[in-house]
Amino acid sequence: MMRINEIFYSLQGEGRHTGTPAVFVRFAGCNLKCSFCDTDHSRSVEMTEEEIVEEVRQFPARFVVITGGEPSMQVTASLIEKLHAEGCYVAMETNGTYELPEDCQIDWITCSPKGKPLKLHRIDELKVVYEGNDEGVDRYANVEAKEYRLQPCDVKDETQNKANLQGAIDYCLKHPKWKLSLQTHKIINVR
């Protein structure tokens, strides 16, 4: 059984797959408690892998985003295999603090590190949350990834959010391997 916070259908709002219709499987629980996290960690339901796949099957898209909380605390190779058997392309968003299970064939891994040691063996997209200082980004400059994204932190304060956005833009302009990533789902007001 897996603890699931919610499964819903929307557009991917961040990173490389922005704008792509996606089924989000949000796992409950996290080993970190980031102040800016937008997940309600107080609720969850127990679901089998088969129940998760059946829920995913209800939606028209075959792009699945495994997210959380921290999904690497619970994800299994067999769940990913079952989703692949349904024709799904599976992406995962993780903080990178856990190794993935052996033979877990996730198609796209987005790692958003939160200041802890990274234990992933593969990162497709490194997405660093810009919290107002360049040092927070510089520490990840040598992490190997296919793509690098910088996302301004949404702290629910308009003045600070503008400063974070400008700081992230400035950083990208000085360090062109980084691309700006915005939380477009918040901008266009979808889940």
Order of alpha helices (4+ residues) and beta strands (2+ residues): beta-beta-beta-alpha-beta-alpha-beta-beta-beta-alpha-beta-alpha-beta-alpha
